[in-house]
Amino acid sequence: MQTPPRTGKKQLWFRCGRYFLRTAKREDASDRWAGWLSDPWTVHVLNSAPRAFTRADVADYIRQFDQRSHLLLGIFEMGTRLHVGFVRLDFDAGRDVLVNAVIGDAAHRNRGATTDVFVALLDFLFDEADVERVRASVLLRNEGTLAYLLKMGWTLDEGSEQQVRSLADGSELSTCVVSWTRDGYQAFRRTPLGSRILRRLASAEAARGGGKANIEKPQ
């Protein structure tokens, strides 16, 4: 029996308020990105290896993603096209996806970038990629991040707490999982907080003259 042809890599682009997301390319590897991965802040929030990364390490990291069921997207500022972070999406065999986002540029943290990115990202996943549930794993020591996600409507999955080994010192760390369902996300959009966020994003997009998204459904 002939093997079915492999689906092509996904080339994605869509606006996220003051930012846009697009498929990461090998030429995006930079000393700037390497600096994010080497940053003690990133090591702490992601439980990554505490070492100095190089541009070549970033290029190797980008190559790990098939851009089909495992996608890596860059976060860029509209206008300047400044690269400020990245998002990874790991789709399972069903209709769930695990998401991990990093605002690498410290100047863009705690200024609404995460909200801008996640609203557009969730719209894409639920409306275009036909996902039923979006999950994110959070280290319990990242209390600020967890509190922010819960405030923004993510739901803490009961019984999801697990222990992982610290890559920095070998100690045990606790993680939990927060998630969105399609129905839960649509309900949040209708809440006062959700409505305010959507109005802000709509105003920002109108001020910039709108923009077309170039999106495809991951396989």
Sequence and secondary structure as in RCSB ss.txt:
>XXXX:A:sequence
MQTPPRTGKKQLWFRCGRYFLRTAKREDASDRWAGWLSDPWTVHVLNSAPRAFTRADVADYIRQFDQRSHLLLGI
FEMGTRLHVGFVRLDFDAGRDVLVNAVIGDAAHRNRGATTDVFVALLDFLFDEADVERVRASVLLRNEGTLAYLL
KMGWTLDEGSEQQVRSLADGSELSTCVVSWTRDGYQAFRRTPLGSRILRRLASAEAARGGGKANIEKPQ
>XXXX:A:secstr
            EEEETTEEEEE  GGG  HHHHHHHHSHHHHHHHT   S   HHHHHHHHHT  SSSEEEEEE
EETTT  EEEEEEEEE SSSEEEEEEEE SGGGTTTTHHHHHHHHHHHIIIIIS  SEEEEEEETT HHHHHHHH
HTT EE TT  EEEE TTT  EEEEEEEEEEHHHHHHHHTSHHHHHHHHHHHHHHHHTT    B     
